[in-house]
């Protein structure tokens, strides 16, 4: 793992970071260690959190490759640091950095949650350089994992930073008019975050009875399907699906056709998509069509570790919930592409077969312990972006 405290690179270029002041604080820290740090802003949201001593890119994405190459040459950059390697600007930056032999550090939300963030060289998730060979991990020493400091309950700050980011992007649009964000970027984006805050409390009350049922009478009888954010880059770059809706249809069709009649399907909404999407009508329609009424549950903000402990199995695209499922020794079927999807950890057969064979496909616990230890020590930092 690259140790941020011992960077041998002295000329650092920061691209887009997470919403909020994280990159500003990171730059301040790096400068205190005698590094020269340069920041490129792409929109008003970037600028509001890093207004001073930064470079503003005001042109279109067609001009980005030449702009970046010239900037890297002029500043003699040693290393690029960015958040999220699937953003259009960052995909280009990765290619240019690779061609020029410049190192890249990629930050991302934690593979292991809560209390961690991810930091890897060159790429994360399916772009990660982590080996996919089980034998590699079994040959690694089993290092002790220290209990992490608790850095959860940051929803208020994440919401605040998001509102400031979208507000600033909209107000400063005239200066960054050529910028195309990987998600909608206007004042209307504030509404879903406010709606999300309100819905969080509403669902907590509405679904209280469902939670009791899942951990009692339905314990060990349901398959959990955690959804991802509807515009998650993992969906489009690291899976065969074009939408969450396509994934949902495939799962319900397979479940209705192949799952034992005494099992249930629990679809869990992603908490960060709470203000944007509601699949209630779609799920009711599919339940009617596939005759699984009474066997299909749709939930939101339930305690994930508890749900996993009572699940018969987990089906997902490539969410980091997969690692939580493995941690709790729950049979897992990955329908996309993920760093942890390998023989000995996940079910390698078809989704249709998983419903019947889940209980005989638990992970090799020795392999998991070695993989998890390596993952934590090589890619995870105990902190929060927000």
Secondary structure as GFF3:
##gff-version 3
##sequence-region A 1 386
A	DSSP	three_ten_helix	4	6	.	.	.	ID=ss1
A	DSSP	beta_strand	11	14	.	.	.	ID=ss2
A	DSSP	alpha_helix	22	32	.	.	.	ID=ss3
A	DSSP	beta_strand	36	41	.	.	.	ID=ss4
A	DSSP	alpha_helix	44	49	.	.	.	ID=ss5
A	DSSP	beta_strand	54	56	.	.	.	ID=ss6
A	DSSP	three_ten_helix	61	63	.	.	.	ID=ss7
A	DSSP	alpha_helix	64	75	.	.	.	ID=ss8
A	DSSP	beta_strand	79	83	.	.	.	ID=ss9
A	DSSP	alpha_helix	88	100	.	.	.	ID=ss10
A	DSSP	beta_strand	103	109	.	.	.	ID=ss11
A	DSSP	beta_strand	117	121	.	.	.	ID=ss12
A	DSSP	three_ten_helix	125	127	.	.	.	ID=ss13
A	DSSP	alpha_helix	134	138	.	.	.	ID=ss14
A	DSSP	alpha_helix	155	171	.	.	.	ID=ss15
A	DSSP	alpha_helix	189	206	.	.	.	ID=ss16
A	DSSP	alpha_helix	208	214	.	.	.	ID=ss17
A	DSSP	beta_strand	222	226	.	.	.	ID=ss18
A	DSSP	alpha_helix	233	237	.	.	.	ID=ss19
A	DSSP	alpha_helix	244	258	.	.	.	ID=ss20
A	DSSP	beta_strand	264	268	.	.	.	ID=ss21
A	DSSP	three_ten_helix	271	273	.	.	.	ID=ss22
A	DSSP	alpha_helix	280	289	.	.	.	ID=ss23
A	DSSP	beta_strand	296	299	.	.	.	ID=ss24
A	DSSP	alpha_helix	304	309	.	.	.	ID=ss25
A	DSSP	beta_strand	311	316	.	.	.	ID=ss26
A	DSSP	alpha_helix	321	327	.	.	.	ID=ss27
A	DSSP	beta_strand	332	334	.	.	.	ID=ss28
A	DSSP	alpha_helix	351	357	.	.	.	ID=ss29
A	DSSP	three_ten_helix	358	360	.	.	.	ID=ss30
A	DSSP	alpha_helix	365	379	.	.	.	ID=ss31
A	DSSP	beta_strand	380	381	.	.	.	ID=ss32
###
